[in-house]
Amino acid sequence: MGLMRFVVSPPQRLTEEAVGQAYLSGIDRIAWPVQAGVAGGQLVLRRSVSDSANLHVPWQVEGHGLLTLSTGSLLERPEPYQLPLELARGTISQLRNQLAEWQAIGLVVPEKIHQILSQAMGRLGRAATGEDNPQASAELAEGAIRAALDAGNLLAASYIDQVLSVRRRGKQKLRWLLGGDLGCSLLDDHTAGQFLLTFNAAAVPACWREIEASEGSYRWTICDKQIEWCRTHRLRVCAGPLLLLDPRGVPDWLTLWEGDFDNLLSFISEFITAVVTRYRGKVNFWQCAGRLNTAEILSLSEEEKLRLAGRTVELTRSLDPGTPTVVSFDQPWGEYMSRREIDFPPLHFADVLVRAGLDLSGIMLEINLGYHPGGTLPRTTLEFNRQLDCWGTLGLPLYVSITVPSAPHDDPMARRQVIRAPGSWTTKTQQAWVARYVPLILAKPYVQGIIWNQLRDSQPHDFPYGGLFDSQSRPKPALKTLTAIRQAHLK
């Protein structure tokens, strides 16, 4: 069994929640199943292989909040590594690599970035040569991390400004989709008015659990009114996911057929046929399936999940051949693979579908940020950029669906019980995330749009306080920022 150990200085620097989310990956960034724990003040990770690995761990950084940082590729060795030092090496290495890559394509890099990078390198050098004083070395390493993250954010901002300037040459606005999920209830007039100021598209859930709560009995009222409202206000409509493999996405009666794949496939096909037949000609694109890669319901194998994904696309295409189809993938970094055996990492799952000749129109990445379990760990701007580029290699348009929390406490309307870092998320940090990361997504030419996963905290939803309207239906600051982005850049 492979074993890697890291000294944490001071020991209380690493929380129990962070230990539970730490994982190892290879050079391909695919997570290995690991057992993580703390022993003797050290972070200890065990796995079935002994290859070199990168450690990924949530780390609280002054001025930056909680971010998942990564080490470089490390060999297994008898003596433990100094965790802050290795995280500093990994963070600086990523910065230097991204800097070189963007300079190679012509990015003009402000001198200030080089200056901050030089400061980070100096602190790293002193930390690496001062390991005989662990506390001093850790403090220097923490300073190197902060400086590298400062430089990384400046570098990303420079990239965004220069790319958007080129894409909007002639001051033409982009034909880009910015949408919000309408949920399973109708909007009140005030919320609807705010929605129309911000978004040019809407996601209509078509939730199987709500539409066919009793087998063979369909309730279309909410979907009918939502789609009609969208068409009245000339919003582009994303309908789906038609199949959401989540306990809250399928009707209770379907579980009676658990383990009977042929009958499950038949029921799924009947529901998709009913929805697509009813709304074809009224939808701009279909989200055929969602969360298949992370699903743990109905006793489905990995091969059966692939078959379901393929079937949803083929059937939708046959019923409405003129409308684009997408499939969404939850937790695109694949952190969930560190705690259970998975045959297909999310990117590989998508690649299989793309190569299957299904005439798939696009891929959607579902990112529910900062929630555990079931969400995506918070990432640096440069790591977020790297992940988008990895998915961009599939050669299909990308869409990104997002939830970002705005409060750390319990949410009575949330269906999921999840962990968020105490004090890390507020309405201000939600707004700051939107201001920094949405323009980065917008700068990618292969990304065609964003959907905000949860609109209102006042209605039942999956993830705590991830809406753009609070429990009193008041707009949050993040909504204002999205509105400004739309007015500045989008048609």
N, C-alpha and C positions, 0 to 999 in steps of 0.2 A: 504493500500500500504506500502511495506517495504521501509525503509529509512536508509541509512548509510552515515555518514559524516566523513571527514578527514581534519585535519588542515595541511596546507602545509606551511613549514617555510624554506626560505622566500616564499611568495606567488608566485613570478615570477618563482620559481623552476619548476612549472608544466606548460607546454606549452599547447596551445589550441589543437594542434595535439594529445598530450598525453591524454588530457581529452576525446577527441573523440574516443580514442582507449581503454580506461579503461573499465574493465568489472568485474563482480562478478561471482563466480562459487561456487558450493557446494563441498562436500568432494570428489565427483566423478569427479571433474574438468570439469564438463559440464557447459558451460556458460548460465546464465540466460539473457533473454532480459532485458536491463536496459536503463534508461535515465540518462545520465551523464552530469554534468555541474558544474560551479563554482559560488558560492554565498557567499559573505562576506569573501573572502579569503579561503574558504573551498571547497574541492572536495565533491560534493553531488551526490549520486547515488540512484535512485528510481527504484523499481521493484514491481512485483505483489505479492511477497511472503515475509515473514519475518523470514526465517530460517537464521541460522548462515552461514557465507560466507567467502570465500577468495577473496581479491581484487588483480587483476592483472593490472599492469600499466607500460607503458614504462618509464624508469628512466635513466637519463644521469649520468653515474658513472665515476669519474675521473680515467683514466688509463684503462677503460674497454669499453668506448663508451656507446651507447644507448642499454639497455637491458630491457626486460620485467621482472620485479620483482614481487613477490607475498608475501602477508601477510600470517600469519597463519589463522586458522579458527576463525572468530570473531563474537561475538554475537551482535545483534542490541541493541543499548542503546541510551538514550537521549543525552548524551554528546559525542562530536566528539573524534575520535582517532587522535593521532599524527602520520601522515603518515610516515615520515622517520623512526621513532621508530618501527612501525609495519612492515615496509619493512625489517628492520634489523632483527627483530625477525624471520620473515618468511625465510629470506635468510640463517640465521644461522641454523634454524631448518632443512631446507632441506639438508644443508651440514652435519649436525650431523646424520641425518637419513641415508643418502647415505654412509657415512663413516662406520656406524654400519653394514649396509647391505653388503658392500664389504668386511669388515673384517670378517664377518660371513662365507664368501665363501673362505677365505684364503688369501685375499689381504694383502701384506706386506706394511704397511703405513709408509712413511718416517717421522721421528720425526719432521721435519720442519713443516709439516702440522698440527700436534698437537700444536706446538708452535704458529702458526698463528691463529688457532682456539681459543686458550686461549686468545690471544690478542683481538680477535673479541668479545669474551664473556665478557671480562673486559670492553670494550668500551660500549657494550650493557647494562651492569649493571649500569654503570655511567649515561648513557643516560636515562635509565628507572627511576632512582632515582632523576633525575634533571629536571623533567618536569615543575618545577616552573620557570625555565629559558629556554623557548622554543628554543631560538637560540643556546645556548650551547648544549642542548639536541640533537637538529637536527645535529649539527656538529659532536658530538660523534657517533650518529647513522650512519651518512654517513661514518665515519671512520670504524665502525663495518661492514658495507656493503662491503666496499672496501677490508677489510681484509678477509671476508668470501668468496668473489669472488676469491681473490688470492689463498686461500686455496683450493677452489673448482676446479680451473684450475689445480693446482698441483696434486690434488687427481685424476682428470680425466686423466692427463698425466701418472701418476703412473699406473692406471688401464690399460690404453692402452698398455704401455710397457710390463706389465706382461702378459696380455691376448695374445697379438700378439706373445710374446716369446713362450708361450705354444702352440698356434695354428701353429707356424712355427717351431716346434721342428724338428731338423734335417735339418734346413735351407731350407726347401722346400717352394716354393712360393705358394700363394693361387690361387685357380681357382675362380676368382672373376671378375665380369664384371665392367669395367670402360668405360663409353661411353659418347658421345656427340651427341646432336641433330643436324642433318645436315641441318635442315631448308628446305625451299621450293625452293632453288636454288643450283646449283652445286658449289662445292668448286674450287677455283683457285689452281694452282699447289703448290704455296708456302704454303697456308693454309692446303692443303691436306697433304703435307709432315710433317708439324707440328702436324697435327691431328694423323697421324700414329705413331709418336714418343710417344704420350701421351696415346692414347686410344686403347683398344683391342675390342671395340664394338662401334656400331653406332645406333642411333635412326633415322629411316626413317619415317617422319610424316604421310604420306598417308592422306594429308589434303583433306577432302571432298570438301571444298569450292574451292580448286584449281583444283581437279581432275574432278569434275562434276559441273562446274560453270553454265552450261546449262543442264536442266533435260534430262537425257538419253544420253548425249554426254560426253564421257570420254577422258581425256588427261593424258596419262600415261608416257610421255617422261621423266620427271624429276625423278619420282619414279623408272622407269626402269633403268635409268643410275645410280642412287644412289645405288640401290641394287646390280647391276652388279659390281660397283666399290668396294662395301663392300666385295663381294664374291671373287673378284680378289685379294684383300689384306687380305683375311682370317679374316675379322672382323665379330664378331657375330652381328646379325641384330635383333633389336627390331623394329617391324613395328607397327605404330599406334600413338596415339589412333585412332581406326577405327571410333569411335563415340566420338567427342569432343563437349560437350554441352556448347558452348561458341559462342557469336555472330560472332567471327572470325573463327569459326571452322565448321560452317554449311553453305551451299549455300543459297543465298538470296531467291531463289524460294521456299525453304522449308517453309518459314514463311507464305506462302499462306495457309498452312494446319495447322496453329496454332489452337489448341483446338480440332483437329480431331485426337485423339490418334491412332486409327486403321490405318489411312492412313499414319501417321508419322512412325508407326512401320513398315509398308510395305515398304516405301521408304528407311528407315534405313537398313532393311534386304536386299534389293536389292543391296545397295551400299556395304555392308559388304560381300555379296556373290561375287560380282565382284572383290573386292580386294583380298580376301582370295583365290579364285579360280585362280587368275592370279599369285599369288606369293607363293602358298604353295610349300613346298620343298626348298624354298630359304630364309626362315625366321627362326630364332632360337627361338623367342617367340613373341607372339602377345599381344600388349596392346589393349585390346578390347574396353575399354571405359575410359574416363577421365572427371574430374570435374563435374560428375553427382550430387555429394552431394551439390555443391554450385551453380548449374545452376539456372538461373532466366529467361530463355527464353522458348518460345513455350508454355507457360501456363501449364507446367507440374506439376502434384501433386507429393508428395513424393512417393506415391505408384506407380505412373507411371514411375518415375525415377528408382525405384527398378526393375520394369518389364523390362525396357529397358536394364539395366545392365545385368539382367539374360538372356535376349534374345541375347545380343551380345556374351556372353560367350557360350551359348548353340549352337548358329549358327556357330561360329568359330570352336568349338570343332567338330561339325558334318562334317564340310567341310575339316578340317585338324586335325584329331584326334591325330596325333603323336607330335604336336607342343604345348608347354606350353602356357597357357593363363594367363594374369594378368589384373586387373582392378586398376586404379589409383584414389586416393582420394586427393582432393585439401584442403589446409589449415587444416592439421590433428589435430591441437589444437582446431579447431571449434570456433575461435574468431568471425566469422561472425554471430554466433547464438546470440550474445549479442545485435544485432540491428534488428533482425527479427525472427519471430516464425518459428521454424524448428521442424518437427516431429522426425527425426532421426539424432542424432549427428553422426559425421563421423565414429567413431569406431563402433557404433551400426549398421550403414548402412552396413559396411563391415562384421560385425558379421552375419547379416541376410543372406548375400550372401554366406558366408562360410558354414552356416548351411543348406542352401537350396539344397545341394547335386549337385552342378553344375560342380564338378570336376575342380574347379578353382585352378590354379597352384601357384599363388602368389598374393601379394598385393604391389602396388606401392604408395608411399607417395610423393605428389607434394608439395615442399616447395620453394616458391618464397619469399625470405627473405627480410624483412625490407621495403616492399611496402605496402601502404595503400591508398585506399581499394584494396581488391583482393589478398593480400599477407599474409605471416605469420610474426607475430611480432618476432623480434630478441630475442633469449632465451639464458640463461646461459648454460654452458656445462652440468651441472648436470640436469637441466630441459630437455635439449635435450635428454640426456641419458634416463631419466624417460619416456619420450614420446615414444622413440623407444621400450623400454621394454613393455610398455602398448600394442603397436601394435604387438609385438612379441608373446603375449599371444594368438593370433588367431591361432597359430600353423602352419602358412604357411610361406614360404620364403618371405622376404621383399626386395623391391627395393626402392631406394630414388632418386627422381629427384629434382634438385636444380637449383635455380637462385640466385645469390648474386650480389648486385649492386657494381659499382666501381666509381661512381661519383654522386654528389647530384643535378646537374643542369638538365635542360630540355634536352630531347633527341629527335631530330627531326624524328628519325626512329622508335620511340616507338608508338605503337597503343594505349596504355593505358596511361591515365593521372592520375598519382598517386603521393602520398606524400612520400618523404623520409626526414629524419631528416637532416637539413642543417649541412654540415661539418662532418657528421658521416661516410660517405662512400667514400673511395678513392681506387685506385688500391692497395695500401698497406693494407688497412683494408680488402679488398676482399681476398688478398693473405693470410693474417693472419687468416681469418676465415677458409679458406681451410686447412691451416696447422694445425689448432686446431681441427676442427670438422670432416673432412674427415677420419682421422685415428680413431676417436671415432666410426664412422659408420662402418669402416672396422673391428673394434674389435668385433663387434656383430656377433656371429656365425649364427644367423638366417637371417642376411642381406646378400643378394647375389650380390648386385652391386649398382652403382650410375650412373645416367644419368645427364649430365649437360644440362639444358633445353634450353639455348640460347647460340649459339656458337659465332656469329658475330654481333658486333654493326653496321656494315656497311650494313646489310640487314634488311628489316622490321622485327620487333619482338614485343613481348608483353610488356616486362618490361624494363624500361630505364637502359641502360648501364649495362646489366647483362651478356654480352658476355665475352668470353675469348680472343677474338681478338677485338681491338678497331676499331673506324670508319675508320681508315686508314689501316686496316687489319694487324696491328702489334700485336704480342702476348703480353698479359698482364702478370705481374709477377705470377698471380695465375696459369697460364698454366704451368709455369716452376715447380711450387710446385706440381701440379698434376703429371707431368712427373716424378719427383723424387719419389713420392709415388708409382707410377706404377713400376718403376725400382727396388725399394727396396722390394716390397711386392708381386707383382702380376706376374702371368705367361703371 
